[in-house]
Amino acid sequence: MSLDFPKTSKSKPITLYTVNSAFEKKVEVIIIQSLVLHQGGHLDQAQTTYDEMMNLKQKHFEATQLSRAITNQKQHWSTAISLCAAQL
């Protein structure tokens, strides 16, 4: 489904979100590396990369959620709860 808006001579395309800064690209690469480690069962290494991600960009949703998943897998309940609370 597409929305057609009236065109005017001053109409410009609106970009809602792009990943074009070097910082955002670095964040994207780190999250992909983390996921590969996590899915491969390398939980300690994945946790380290999630921590690095959260240091670069506080309250990063994916990094926090996936870090919490690892703490759940390791049964570190208090850490999992504190990560959950930090997102609120």
C-alpha positions in Angstrom: 0.0 0.0 0.0 1.4 3.4 -0.8 0.2 6.8 0.1 0.1 9.5 -2.5 0.4 13.0 -1.3 -0.2 16.1 -3.5 3.0 17.3 -5.1 4.1 20.9 -5.0 7.0 22.6 -6.6 8.6 22.7 -3.1 8.1 19.1 -2.2 11.1 17.3 -0.9 11.4 13.6 0.0 11.4 13.0 3.7 13.9 10.5 5.1 12.8 9.1 8.4 16.0 7.0 9.2 19.2 6.3 7.5 22.3 4.6 8.7 25.0 6.8 7.2 27.2 7.9 10.0 30.3 6.0 10.8 29.0 5.7 14.4 25.8 4.1 13.3 27.6 1.7 11.0 29.9 0.6 13.8 26.9 0.0 16.0 25.3 -2.1 13.3 28.4 -4.2 12.7 28.9 -4.8 16.5 25.2 -6.0 16.9 25.6 -8.4 14.0 28.9 -9.8 15.4 27.2 -10.2 18.7 24.3 -12.1 17.3 26.6 -14.5 15.5 28.5 -15.2 18.7 25.2 -15.6 20.7 23.6 -17.9 18.2 26.8 -20.0 18.1 26.7 -20.5 21.9 29.6 -18.2 22.7 27.7 -16.5 25.4 30.7 -14.9 27.2 32.1 -13.3 24.0 28.6 -12.2 23.0 28.0 -10.6 26.4 31.3 -8.7 26.0 30.2 -7.3 22.6 26.7 -6.4 24.0 28.5 -4.6 26.8 30.7 -2.8 24.3 27.5 -1.8 22.4 25.8 -0.5 25.5 28.9 1.6 26.3 28.8 3.1 22.8 25.1 3.8 22.9 23.4 3.7 26.2 20.0 2.1 26.3 20.5 0.4 23.0 17.4 -1.7 22.8 18.7 -4.8 20.9 21.9 -4.9 22.9 20.1 -4.6 26.2 17.5 -7.2 25.3 20.0 -9.7 24.0 22.3 -9.1 27.0 19.3 -9.8 29.2 18.7 -13.0 27.3 22.2 -14.2 28.0 21.8 -13.4 31.7 18.6 -15.4 31.7 20.4 -18.3 30.0 23.1 -18.2 32.7 20.4 -17.9 35.4 21.8 -14.6 36.7 18.3 -13.4 37.6 19.2 -10.2 39.5 21.3 -8.9 36.5 18.5 -9.7 34.1 16.0 -7.8 36.3 18.4 -4.8 36.5 18.8 -4.7 32.7 15.1 -4.9 32.3 14.6 -2.0 34.8 17.2 0.1 33.1 15.2 0.1 29.9 12.1 1.6 31.5 
